[in-house]
Amino acid sequence: MSYNLENRLVIGVSSRALFDLSYENEIFEKEGVDAYCKYQVEHENEVLKPGPGFCLIKSLLAINKLPNQEGRVEVIIMSRNSADTSLRVFKSIEHYGLDITRAALASGGSLAPYLNAFKTDLFLSAYEDDVVGALESGVAAGIICSDGIHTYDPENRKGQIRIAFDGDAVLFTDESEKIYQKDGLEAFEENERNNAGNPLKAGPFAKLLKTISDLQREFPPENTPIRTALVTSRSAPAHERVIRTLRAWKVRIDEAFFLGGISKKEVLEAFGAQIFFDDQAVHTNPASEVVPSARVPSSLEKPERRKKAAG
């Protein structure tokens, strides 16, 4: 009987999102794929240090140890590495006791075509093309920031998984953001005031939020393993439409911060986010100094295609 991925929270994570491969990727970029492969094989018995997504993945896997939650979370390594260069990653997974047994290793090819085959709910990668491809396939995905790797506590500081989302272009579509970009703040606020009773359309992370909300309902509020937050630059009067949208979706957001232009960095640090998703580098870059962060490319930008990354 085949293993069924339905009704599970499936996370696809690249090796560079899970582990610190910054030095190895530098070899790849400066010396090429052959030098990178040679280095990985020669050092395959050296354990990799935790990367920006490590704490989140470790905490999500811990859900499987809760009563009646066995197998609820499935984490799959999805990497552009080849099978031959992946042994170091698997040895590191074993070293840290992570229950990850499945992998998709594309040997430099795109991973996007395989995400729906694995029923992926969230994909974390350092490679922009794969993230864009995932989003175009309807899968929530983010480009993991690596600037703050060495400042993150690899242990779960809060004893609870904490996930923070931006609003427009992440939980919701970027339609309202386009009005702001084109016509300014006053036009944006007028549009949101006039449409306060009309729910915003679902963005790339709406389905993920609904999946998390369904999982939360299985626990008493005080014992839920996941706590969520909305951290948005919106403020009154643009807050009402957001609240009514979440109410219409019947989803749960535990904390909401309508910052109106205040820096998100300090709020995210206080919340203790193990991951923060935002569509703008102006927010994810400073946030990544204190919490793991991932940028969600939106239709408002033309993503620059990076050359193929190692992880």
C-alpha positions in Angstrom: 0.0 0.0 0.0 1.5 3.4 -1.0 2.2 6.1 1.5 -0.6 8.8 1.3 0.4 12.4 1.5 -3.2 13.6 1.8 -4.3 15.3 5.0 -0.7 16.0 6.0 1.1 19.3 6.3 3.8 18.8 3.6 6.9 21.0 3.7 9.5 21.0 0.9 12.8 22.4 2.0 16.0 22.9 0.1 19.3 21.8 1.6 20.4 25.5 1.7 17.3 26.4 3.6 17.8 23.6 6.2 21.5 23.8 6.6 24.2 26.5 6.4 25.8 25.9 3.0 27.0 29.5 2.5 30.6 28.4 2.1 29.8 25.5 -0.2 27.6 27.8 -2.3 30.5 30.3 -2.6 32.6 27.4 -4.0 29.8 26.7 -6.5 29.6 30.3 -7.6 33.3 30.9 -7.9 34.6 27.5 -9.1 31.6 25.8 -10.7 29.6 22.6 -10.2 32.5 20.2 -10.4 34.4 21.9 -7.6 31.3 22.0 -5.5 30.5 18.3 -6.0 34.1 17.4 -5.2 34.1 19.4 -2.0 30.8 17.8 -0.8 32.0 14.3 -1.4 35.3 14.9 0.3 33.5 16.4 3.3 30.5 14.2 3.4 31.3 13.0 7.0 31.4 16.6 8.3 28.1 17.6 9.9 26.6 20.8 8.5 25.5 23.6 10.8 21.8 24.6 11.1 20.6 27.0 8.4 17.8 29.6 8.5 15.0 27.1 8.2 16.3 24.6 10.7 14.4 25.7 13.8 11.1 25.8 11.9 11.6 22.4 10.4 12.7 20.8 13.7 9.7 22.4 15.5 7.2 21.3 12.8 8.4 17.7 13.0 7.9 17.7 16.8 4.1 18.0 16.1 4.3 14.3 15.0 5.1 13.4 18.6 2.0 14.9 20.0 -1.0 12.7 20.8 -3.0 11.7 17.8 -0.7 13.6 15.4 1.7 10.9 14.3 2.7 11.5 10.6 0.8 14.8 10.5 3.8 16.8 9.2 5.9 15.5 6.3 9.2 17.2 5.5 10.8 16.4 2.2 14.3 17.5 1.1 13.8 19.1 -2.3 17.2 20.1 -3.7 19.1 20.8 -6.9 21.9 18.6 -5.5 22.5 15.2 -7.2 22.1 12.0 -5.3 25.9 11.6 -5.2 26.4 15.0 -3.4 23.4 14.5 -1.0 25.0 12.1 1.4 26.4 15.0 3.5 22.9 16.4 3.9 21.4 13.0 4.9 24.2 12.4 7.4 23.5 15.8 8.9 19.8 15.1 9.1 20.6 11.9 11.0 23.0 13.7 13.3 20.3 16.1 14.4 17.7 13.4 14.8 15.4 15.0 12.2 12.7 12.6 10.9 13.2 13.3 7.2 13.4 10.2 5.0 12.1 11.4 1.6 13.9 13.6 -1.0 13.6 14.9 -4.5 17.1 15.5 -6.0 17.0 17.2 -9.3 20.7 17.4 -10.2 20.5 21.0 -11.3 17.0 20.8 -12.8 14.0 22.7 -11.7 12.0 21.4 -8.7 8.8 23.3 -9.5 7.2 20.5 -11.6 7.5 18.1 -8.6 5.9 20.2 -5.9 2.3 19.3 -6.7 3.2 15.7 -7.2 4.4 15.7 -3.5 1.2 17.6 -2.4 3.5 20.3 -1.1 1.9 23.0 1.2 5.0 25.1 1.7 8.3 25.3 -0.2 11.4 27.0 1.2 14.4 27.5 -1.1 17.4 29.8 -1.7 16.8 29.6 -5.5 14.5 32.2 -6.9 13.5 30.4 -10.1 12.1 27.4 -8.1 10.2 29.7 -5.7 8.6 31.6 -8.6 7.8 28.3 -10.3 6.2 27.1 -7.1 4.1 30.2 -6.7 2.9 29.9 -10.3 1.9 26.3 -9.6 -0.2 27.5 -6.6 2.2 26.4 -3.9 3.1 28.8 -1.1 6.9 29.4 -1.4 9.5 31.8 -0.2 13.2 32.6 -0.9 14.9 32.0 2.4 17.2 34.8 3.7 20.6 33.7 4.9 22.0 36.9 6.3 21.2 36.2 9.9 22.0 32.5 10.0 24.6 32.7 12.7 22.4 34.8 15.1 19.4 32.4 15.2 18.9 30.1 18.1 18.6 26.7 16.6 16.4 25.6 19.5 12.7 26.4 19.9 12.9 29.4 22.2 9.2 29.8 22.7 8.3 26.1 23.1 5.8 26.8 20.3 6.0 27.3 16.5 5.5 30.9 15.6 4.8 31.9 12.0 4.3 35.5 10.9 2.8 36.7 7.6 2.6 39.9 5.7 -0.8 40.7 4.3 -0.9 42.1 0.7 0.8 39.8 -1.9 1.2 37.1 0.8 -2.0 36.2 2.5 -4.0 38.3 0.1 -3.5 39.2 -3.6 -1.5 42.3 -4.5 -4.5 44.1 -6.1 -4.8 46.7 -3.3 -1.0 47.1 -3.2 -1.1 47.9 -6.9 -3.5 50.8 -6.2 -1.0 52.1 -3.5 1.9 51.8 -5.9 0.1 53.5 -8.7 -2.0 56.2 -7.0 -0.6 56.6 -3.5 -1.7 56.1 0.1 -4.9 58.3 -0.1 -6.3 56.3 -3.0 -5.4 53.0 -1.3 -7.1 53.9 1.9 -10.2 55.2 0.0 -10.4 51.9 -1.9 -10.1 49.9 1.3 -12.7 52.0 3.1 -15.1 51.7 0.2 -14.6 47.9 0.0 -14.4 47.2 3.7 -17.3 44.7 3.4 -15.8 42.9 0.4 -13.3 40.2 1.3 -9.9 40.4 -0.2 -9.0 37.7 -2.7 -6.8 34.8 -1.5 -3.1 35.3 -2.0 -0.3 32.6 -2.3 -0.3 31.8 1.4 -4.0 31.8 2.1 -4.3 28.0 1.7 -1.4 27.5 4.0 -2.9 29.7 6.7 -6.2 27.7 6.3 -4.3 24.4 6.7 -2.6 25.7 9.8 -5.9 27.0 11.2 -7.5 23.6 10.7 -4.7 22.0 12.7 -5.0 24.6 15.4 -8.7 23.7 15.9 -7.6 20.2 17.0 -6.1 21.7 20.2 -7.3 23.8 23.1 -6.3 27.4 22.3 -3.9 27.5 25.2 -2.1 24.3 24.0 -1.9 24.8 20.3 1.5 23.9 18.9 1.4 26.8 16.3 0.8 30.5 16.9 0.4 32.8 13.9 0.7 36.6 13.5 -0.3 39.1 10.8 2.4 41.8 10.6 1.3 44.3 8.0 2.1 47.9 7.0 -1.6 48.6 6.8 -3.2 50.7 9.5 -6.7 52.2 10.1 -8.8 52.6 8.0 -7.4 49.8 5.9 -7.5 47.4 8.8 -11.2 46.6 8.7 -11.2 44.9 5.3 -8.4 42.6 6.5 -10.3 41.6 9.7 -13.5 41.0 7.8 -11.6 38.9 5.2 -10.1 36.6 7.8 -13.6 36.3 9.4 -15.1 35.4 6.0 -12.4 32.8 5.5 -13.1 31.3 9.0 -9.4 31.3 9.7 -7.6 32.1 12.9 -4.9 34.7 13.3 -3.6 34.7 16.9 -1.9 38.1 16.8 -2.3 41.1 14.4 0.0 44.1 14.1 -1.2 47.0 11.9 2.0 49.0 11.8 1.3 51.9 9.4 4.9 52.2 8.3 6.7 51.3 11.6 9.6 48.9 11.2 8.5 45.2 11.4 11.9 44.0 12.7 11.4 44.8 16.4 7.8 43.4 16.4 8.9 40.2 14.8 11.7 39.8 17.3 9.3 40.3 20.2 6.9 37.8 18.7 9.7 35.3 18.3 8.9 34.3 14.8 10.5 31.1 13.5 9.7 32.3 10.0 8.4 35.5 8.5 7.0 35.8 5.0 6.9 39.2 3.2 6.9 40.2 -0.5 9.3 43.1 -0.1 13.1 42.9 0.6 12.8 46.2 2.4 11.1 44.2 5.2 12.7 40.8 4.9 16.3 42.0 4.8 16.2 43.8 8.2 13.9 41.2 9.7 16.3 38.4 8.8 18.8 40.0 11.2 16.7 38.8 14.1 14.3 36.1 12.8 14.4 33.6 9.9 12.7 35.4 7.0 11.6 34.5 3.4 10.7 36.8 0.6 7.6 36.0 -1.5 8.2 37.3 -5.1 5.0 39.1 -6.3 3.7 40.3 -9.6 4.8 43.8 -8.7 8.4 42.9 -9.4 10.3 41.2 -12.2 12.4 38.7 -10.3 16.0 38.7 -11.4 16.9 35.1 -12.2 19.9 34.1 -10.2 22.3 31.6 -11.7 21.7 28.1 -10.5 22.4 27.8 -6.8 23.9 24.8 -5.1 21.0 23.9 -2.7 
